[in-house]
């Protein structure tokens, strides 16, 4: 009898683990996986570079180099198969005088890109909730 209970418990744990993996994968899939994230980041940078509130922050950057790293960062945040290997947010943004208004403007540009790519609102919120704490490392403190 104990063996049967142990087998049943193991089966239940495996089922729950499988459900969690699918749930995590489901959020990544709602963004269109890596190809969808690449499109979202491309559209976000189109918005950012056209937005007078954010464009000046990218004047001396190589956007072409930054885009794939941002795709990997979003992918990792969504528990996809990618690994972000870029610099820390603090190091990457230090000395750029980024304040709350600039950060919020970039978030708006990202939201527009997600809307354009038909990412469901609840999925957008989940990504934004994962990214929001990064502000502490990105902001320029006096």
N, C-alpha and C positions, 0 to 999 in steps of 0.2 A: 504494500500500500504506500509506503514512504517513497519508493522508487517512482510510482505513478505520479504522486504529488510533485516530486522534484522535476520529473519530465514535463508535467503540465506547467509548472512555474517557469521552467527554462523556455518552453514554447511561448508562454505569455510575454516574457521579457524580450524574446527575439521579435515577437510581433510588435511590441511597443517601440523597440529600437528601429524596426523597419518603418513604422508610421512616422517617427520623428525624422528619419532620414528623408522620407518622402515630403514631409511638411517643409523641411529646410530647403530641399531641392525645389519645391513648388514655388517658393518666393523667388529664387534665382531664375526659375523658368518664367515667372510673370514679367521679368525684365528682358526676356528674350535671350537668356543665357549670354555668352560672351559676345556674340554678334549683335545682340540687342543693346548690350551695354556700350559697345563700341559706337553704335549709331546714336545713342543717347548722349554720350560724351562729345561726339562730333557736333551734334545739335546744340549742346550746352555751350561749347566753345564758340559756335557761330553767334549765339546770344550774348555771351560774355564780351566778345570782341566788338560787338555792335552796341553794347550798353555803355553809355558814357560814365556810369557809376563804377564799372569794373574794368573797362578797357585799359585805363592807364596802368593798372597793376600788372598787365601782361605785355607792356611795350618792350621790355628787355628780356623776355623769356622765349624759349624755344617751345612753342605749343606742341609742335610735332613730337617732341621728346616727352612732354608731360602727359599727353593723351593716353598712351598705352599704360603708363603707371597708374593713372586715375581709373582706367578700366579695371586693372587688377585690384586696386584698392576697393572699388565698389563691389567687384566680384567676391573678394574675400569677406567684405562686410555682409554680403548676402549669403554667405556660407557656400559659395560656389567653389570650384576646384582650383581657383587661382591663388597666388601668393604675392602680396605686395612686398617689393624689395627696395622701394625707394627710401629716401631720407625720412627722418621723423618729421612730423608736421611742424614742430617747433623750429627745427633747423631749416627746413625748406622755406619757411615764411618769415624768419627773423629779419628785421630791418626793412620790411616792406610797408610799415605803417598801416597795417590792416586793422580797421576798427569795426564795430558792430554793424554800421550801415553798409560797409563794403561787403562784409560777410553775408549779411541778409540779402543784398542785391544778387550775389552769386547764387545763393539758395533759390531765389526767385527765378534766375536764369536756368537753373537745374530743373526746377518744377515745370517750367515751360517746355523744356526738352522732354521731360517724362510724359507730360500731357500730349505732346506732339506724337510720341511713340506709343500712346495708348496704354501706359502703365496704370493699372488700377490705383485709385486714390489711397486705399488702405495699404497697398504695397509701397507706394511713394512714402507714406508716413513711416513705415517700418525702416526704410533706408535712411530717411532724414533723422529719425530717432537715434540711429546708430552713428550718424555723422555729427550730430549736434554737439556732443562733448568735445569734439576736436577744436571747437572755437577757443577753448582755454589755451591750447597750444599755438593756435594760429594768430590770435590777437596780438597786437603790438602794445606792450605795456611800457609806460613811462619809467 
